[in-house]
Amino acid sequence: MEKTGNSRLKTICGLVVVAAILAYIWKDLATSQGDVGKHHITKTTPTRSLMDVVSTHTTKILEAIMIGDFDTVIKEAGAVSTMSEGMIKDFFPEGGKVGDWFKETGKNPENPADVKAVKDDFEKYMKAVADASKNIAETAKKYTIVETYKSFDAMLQKACFACHTVYRPLWPEWMKITGG
């Protein structure tokens, strides 16, 4: 009987120790998740939603390049190109007003000169993305991973990051440093 009592006591003590460890890990995980939230903008906006879609395609392009799946590179680059060419109409409707997303630019949506300036810049970057993604697709047809990756990197540097530097002034410091 005494052995049974000791076993129960040991089991209860063991459960208390395990519960304490799990509580500590849970608290630490919750704290670290809070830090991650400080680095990312979670508010959904039209531009954020659009960038999420573009990001999905560019991630697929990179993954396909790394495994030599050139058909997927061509398909995904084509999707980025098509999307880039159609974005202007979504953000700057013919004869319509720009949406709330325009406030992200820090310019006045009621000022036609501000709207035109942003639209011209937006068109420039979207054309750069469309042209660069077409170049990725053309390069992928040569079936060379290194050259296809160089085309992909050129799109990121000359189109994506160039635009983000201008239009994402609220980047967290770690993204500014890495150019992302």
C-alpha positions as CSV (number, residue, x, y, z in Angstrom):
1,M,0.0,0.0,0.0
2,E,2.9,2.3,0.8
3,K,4.4,1.7,-2.6
4,T,1.0,2.7,-4.3
5,G,0.9,5.9,-2.3
6,N,4.5,6.8,-3.3
7,S,3.7,6.0,-7.0
8,R,0.7,8.3,-6.9
9,L,2.7,11.0,-5.3
10,K,5.5,10.6,-7.9
11,T,2.9,10.7,-10.7
12,I,1.2,13.8,-9.3
13,C,4.6,15.6,-8.9
14,G,5.6,14.5,-12.4
15,L,2.4,15.9,-13.8
16,V,2.9,19.2,-11.9
17,V,6.4,19.5,-13.3
18,V,5.2,18.8,-16.9
19,A,2.4,21.3,-16.5
20,A,4.8,23.9,-15.3
21,I,7.2,23.3,-18.2
22,L,4.3,23.4,-20.7
23,A,3.0,26.7,-19.2
24,Y,6.5,28.2,-19.4
25,I,6.9,27.1,-23.1
26,W,3.4,28.4,-23.9
27,K,4.1,31.8,-22.3
28,D,7.4,32.0,-24.2
29,L,5.8,31.1,-27.5
30,A,3.0,33.7,-27.0
31,T,5.6,36.4,-26.2
32,S,7.7,35.6,-29.3
33,Q,4.6,35.6,-31.4
34,G,3.8,39.1,-30.1
35,D,7.3,40.2,-31.3
36,V,6.6,38.8,-34.8
37,G,3.4,40.8,-35.0
38,K,5.4,44.0,-34.4
39,H,7.3,43.4,-37.6
40,H,4.4,42.8,-40.0
41,I,1.5,44.9,-41.0
42,T,-1.6,42.8,-40.5
43,K,-4.3,45.3,-41.6
44,T,-5.8,44.1,-44.9
45,T,-5.9,46.7,-47.6
46,P,-6.3,46.4,-51.4
47,T,-2.6,46.9,-52.0
48,R,-1.7,44.4,-49.2
49,S,-4.1,41.8,-50.7
50,L,-2.7,42.4,-54.1
51,M,0.9,42.0,-52.9
52,D,-0.1,38.8,-51.1
53,V,-1.2,37.3,-54.5
54,V,1.9,38.6,-56.3
55,S,4.0,37.1,-53.4
56,T,2.3,33.7,-53.9
57,H,3.2,33.7,-57.5
58,T,6.8,34.9,-57.0
59,T,7.3,32.3,-54.3
60,K,6.1,29.6,-56.7
61,I,8.5,31.0,-59.4
62,L,11.5,30.7,-57.0
63,E,10.6,27.2,-55.8
64,A,10.2,26.1,-59.5
65,I,13.5,27.6,-60.4
66,M,15.3,25.9,-57.6
67,I,14.0,22.4,-58.7
68,G,14.3,23.1,-62.4
69,D,10.6,23.0,-63.1
70,F,10.6,25.5,-66.1
71,D,7.0,24.8,-67.1
72,T,5.8,26.1,-63.7
73,V,8.3,29.1,-63.9
74,I,6.8,30.0,-67.3
75,K,3.2,29.6,-66.0
76,E,3.7,31.6,-62.8
77,A,5.7,34.3,-64.5
78,G,2.9,34.6,-67.0
79,A,0.4,35.0,-64.2
80,V,2.5,37.8,-62.7
81,S,2.7,39.6,-66.0
82,T,-1.0,39.3,-66.7
83,M,-1.8,40.5,-63.2
84,S,0.6,43.4,-63.4
85,E,-0.9,44.6,-66.7
86,G,-4.4,44.6,-65.3
87,M,-3.7,46.3,-61.9
88,I,-3.8,49.9,-63.1
89,K,-7.5,49.5,-63.9
90,D,-8.2,48.1,-60.5
91,F,-6.4,50.9,-58.6
92,F,-7.2,53.8,-61.0
93,P,-10.6,53.2,-62.5
94,E,-11.5,55.2,-65.7
95,G,-13.3,58.3,-64.6
96,G,-13.6,56.9,-61.0
97,K,-12.2,58.0,-57.7
98,V,-9.3,56.2,-56.1
99,G,-10.2,54.1,-53.1
100,D,-9.2,54.3,-49.4
101,W,-6.0,52.5,-50.3
102,F,-4.6,55.8,-51.7
103,K,-4.2,57.1,-48.1
104,E,-1.3,54.6,-47.8
105,T,0.7,56.8,-50.3
106,G,0.6,59.8,-48.0
107,K,-0.9,61.9,-50.8
108,N,-4.3,63.7,-51.1
109,P,-6.8,61.5,-53.0
110,E,-8.8,64.7,-53.8
111,N,-5.8,66.3,-55.5
112,P,-5.8,65.4,-59.2
113,A,-2.1,66.2,-59.5
114,D,-1.3,63.8,-56.6
115,V,-3.4,61.0,-58.1
116,K,-1.8,61.5,-61.5
117,A,1.7,61.4,-60.0
118,V,1.0,58.2,-58.1
119,K,-0.7,56.6,-61.1
120,D,2.2,57.5,-63.4
121,D,4.6,56.0,-60.8
122,F,2.4,52.9,-60.4
123,E,2.2,52.4,-64.1
124,K,6.0,52.6,-64.3
125,Y,6.5,49.9,-61.6
126,M,3.7,47.6,-63.0
127,K,5.3,47.8,-66.4
128,A,8.7,47.0,-64.9
129,V,7.1,43.9,-63.2
130,A,5.3,42.8,-66.3
131,D,8.4,43.2,-68.5
132,A,10.6,41.5,-66.0
133,S,8.2,38.5,-65.5
134,K,8.0,38.1,-69.3
135,N,11.8,38.1,-69.3
136,I,11.7,35.3,-66.6
137,A,9.4,33.2,-68.8
138,E,11.6,33.7,-71.9
139,T,14.8,32.9,-70.0
140,A,13.1,29.8,-68.5
141,K,12.5,28.5,-72.1
142,K,16.3,28.1,-72.3
143,Y,16.2,25.6,-69.4
144,T,19.1,27.1,-67.4
145,I,18.5,27.5,-63.7
146,V,21.2,30.1,-63.1
147,E,20.1,32.4,-65.9
148,T,16.4,32.0,-65.0
149,Y,17.3,32.9,-61.3
150,K,19.2,36.0,-62.5
151,S,16.1,37.1,-64.4
152,F,14.0,36.5,-61.2
153,D,16.5,38.4,-59.1
154,A,16.5,41.3,-61.6
155,M,12.7,41.6,-61.3
156,L,12.9,41.7,-57.5
157,Q,15.7,44.3,-57.5
158,K,14.6,46.6,-60.4
159,A,10.8,46.4,-60.0
160,C,9.6,45.0,-56.7
161,F,12.1,46.5,-54.3
162,A,12.3,49.7,-56.2
163,C,8.6,50.2,-55.8
164,H,8.6,49.1,-52.1
165,T,11.4,51.6,-51.3
166,V,9.1,54.4,-52.4
167,Y,5.7,53.2,-51.4
168,R,6.4,51.2,-48.2
169,P,7.9,53.8,-45.9
170,L,6.6,52.0,-42.8
171,W,8.7,48.9,-43.4
172,P,10.1,47.5,-40.2
173,E,13.8,48.3,-39.8
174,W,14.9,44.7,-40.5
175,M,13.2,44.9,-43.9
176,K,14.8,48.2,-44.7
177,I,18.2,46.8,-44.0
178,T,17.7,43.7,-46.1
179,G,16.0,45.7,-48.9
180,G,12.8,43.5,-48.7
